[in-house]
């Protein structure tokens, strides 16, 4: 499956943690339907050079999307509470 040409919705999940040796890691997974089947793929697991602040995690996330050529497939929706 080529996610660059996939025209359906892509859903992302991330997880970040600090290892016992004080290194920060983040994983990014993508979830989508293809021909009726649910597909989940690990895109990457990377070390974040700095602390796992929101800005640093967002930068790592965008770098991964860029590496896979899918940075144009995300949108943001504002939800008013």
C-alpha positions in Angstrom: 0.0 0.0 0.0 1.4 3.4 -1.1 0.2 5.9 1.5 1.3 8.8 -0.6 -1.4 8.1 -3.2 -4.0 6.9 -0.7 -7.0 9.3 -1.0 -8.9 8.4 2.1 -8.5 9.6 5.6 -5.3 8.9 7.5 -5.4 8.8 11.3 -2.2 9.2 13.3 -1.2 8.0 16.8 1.9 9.0 18.6 3.6 7.9 21.8 6.5 9.6 23.5 8.6 8.6 26.5 11.9 9.1 28.2 14.1 6.0 28.5 15.9 5.2 31.8 19.1 6.7 30.2 17.2 10.0 29.7 16.8 9.8 26.0 13.5 11.0 24.5 11.7 8.8 21.9 8.6 9.2 19.9 6.7 6.8 17.6 4.2 7.7 14.9 1.7 5.2 13.6 -0.9 5.7 10.8 -4.3 4.0 10.7 -6.6 3.8 7.7 -9.0 1.5 5.8 -8.0 -0.2 2.6 -10.6 -2.3 0.7 -12.6 -2.7 3.8 -9.7 -3.8 6.0 -8.2 -1.7 8.8 -4.5 -1.1 8.3 -2.1 0.1 11.0 1.5 0.9 10.2 4.4 2.0 12.3 5.9 4.9 10.3 8.9 5.5 12.5 10.5 5.5 16.0 12.9 8.4 16.5 15.0 9.9 19.2 14.0 13.5 19.9 17.3 15.4 20.4 15.7 17.8 23.0 13.1 17.5 25.7 9.7 16.1 24.7 8.0 19.5 24.7 5.0 20.0 22.4 7.1 22.0 20.0 9.9 19.3 19.7 7.3 16.5 19.4 5.5 18.4 16.7 8.7 19.0 14.8 9.6 15.3 15.0 6.0 14.4 13.8 6.3 16.8 10.9 9.7 15.4 9.9 8.4 11.9 9.8 5.4 13.0 7.7 7.8 14.8 5.4 10.0 11.7 5.1 7.0 9.6 4.0 5.8 12.3 1.6 2.4 12.7 3.4 2.8 16.1 5.0 0.1 17.5 2.8 -2.4 14.8 3.9 -3.0 16.3 7.4 -5.6 18.9 8.3 -6.5 20.6 11.6 -10.0 20.9 12.9 -10.8 23.4 15.6 -13.2 22.1 18.2 -14.8 24.7 20.4 -15.5 23.5 24.0 
